[in-house]
Amino acid sequence: MSEPHGQDRRPVGPRGVRADPEPSRAGSTLRSPGRPRRGVAGLLREGPPIGPTRPGFWRSPLRGPWLTSVFGAVLLVGIPLMFVTGLLSYAAYNPDLGGNDKTPDRGWLGFYLFSWPTDPHWLYRLNQGVHVTLGIVLIPVLLAKLWSVVPRLFSWPPVRSLSHALERLSVLLLVGGVLFEFATGLLNIQLDYIFPGSFYPLHFYGAWVFIGAFVLHVALRIPLMMRMLRDGGLREELRRPAAKKARAGAAPAAAGPDNPGDPTGLSTPEPAAPTISRRGSLGMVGAGSLLLFAMTAGQSIGGAWRGTALLAPRGQDPGPGPNGFQVNKTAVGVGIRPRDVGPAWRLVVRGQGQERVLTRAQVLALPQHSAALPIACVEGWSTEDQLWSGVRLRDLAALVGFPELAPGVFVQSAQRTGSFRSTTLRDNQVRDARSLLALKVNGADLSADHGYPARVIVPANPGVHNTKWVTTLTFGDSA
């Protein structure tokens, strides 16, 4: 393939080295024929090397500022919504209480947002369903956006000035950050923890790096994006054939007198024959997003939709019966031993310097209440409302000196391995009449995987904070 732009036409000398026909006087020293240029400055003067840095390397006639702006506009709506739902998910963990947030050295990034409410009881289920499903749906748009701007990632020279270096750094953080966040999020959804370290601090810090680069990028690029979308109407651009656009709009990769309409350098100077139209490319990306939605959303919506969640590891119910709904972690998986939850199990309730030790039979003898609540997890899956029954947390607080205005509670589990072996609940959660130490679900005793002999269930609470295999409740202690 010919390279009309930046073609090196010097004769090939011995060992395949390009040689100048005459000694060069471009620098402060002369260079003998056949001797290659030395140093970075010489490399930059010679122009882009053969490969992706050449303007004619990327030849798709679809690339251009308008198509990139369309994908960017979708991400401009989707990514902030993902970030907001991520912040809300962080708030739901009550990160300011006790050891709920184990992110090391989070500093001011781990700021306290607000007391997470218990109404509506499906709030966390909705939030995580939107966060996870939207993230998966945006994958085709994200990949298309990266494809549309890939020539800019190989721009030449790599750095032209200090300001250009800072811009390139922001792009590196933006691309690296978005790929890292989406990759770790997808792996977490599939419970495939192949990355080093814990998901929570990795995703937490990655999110802040990415959103910082995203805000900077938007501030720099949104005027151009708005102008491209305004000047090139959606209908007009979609109706224009790619071949015609390639002939009429073929322009140098950089802005200039011959190409005032493309200040981005995305349009190729040597367009290849089109294989798909703009309408087709947008339709393909949209169809991919719709397909991913159909194969994912059922894990959060529930009902008949659950069977369509083919990409979700929790897409199918584990079995029939009252306990036949999803679990995050099993009793065997976290090291629960038979003696931990057998007849010798005791519930220890502490507070105000008092302590009560109760057998399961004694807990069952206390006033029992019921509440219909879902289980919703950070991975995006959730159950429909299940009917839980047990003792209100505020009634247990009254046993140890808190007859009115129950405080928060530190909950400990018999779980021996893995994360979230304990949690701290806020006072508004304890005082809600639907917050239970549940002993049964849907009329039957809890199964081992659902937390037998007893588990916490709180409205709008993240699933991992509805602690299972509870052994100790300490009221007024955020430990």
Secondary structure, 3 states (H helix, E strand, C coil): CCCCCCCCCCCECHHHCECCCCCECCCCCCECCCCCCCHHHHHHHCCCCCCCCCCCCCCCCCCCHHHHHHHHHHHHHHHHHHHHHHHHHHHHCCCCCCCCCCCCCCHHHHCCCCCCCCCCCCHHHHHHHHHHHHHHHCHHHHHHHHHHHHHHHCCCCCCCCHHHHHHHHHHHHHHHHHHHHHHHHHHHHCCCCCCCCCHHHHHHHHHHHHHHHHHHHHHHHHHHHHHHHHHCCHHHHHHCCHHHHHHHHCCCCCCECCECCCCCCCCCCCCCCCCCCHHHHHHHHHHHHHHHHHCCCHHHHCHHHHHHCCCCCCCCCCCCCCCCCCCCCCCCCCCCCHHHHCCCCCEEEEECCEEEEECHHHHHHCCCEEEEECCECCCCCECCCEEEEEEEHHHHHHCCCCCCCCCCEEEEECCCCCCCCEEEECHHHHHCCCCEEEEEECCEECCCCCCCCCEEECCCCEHHHCCCCEEEEEECCCC
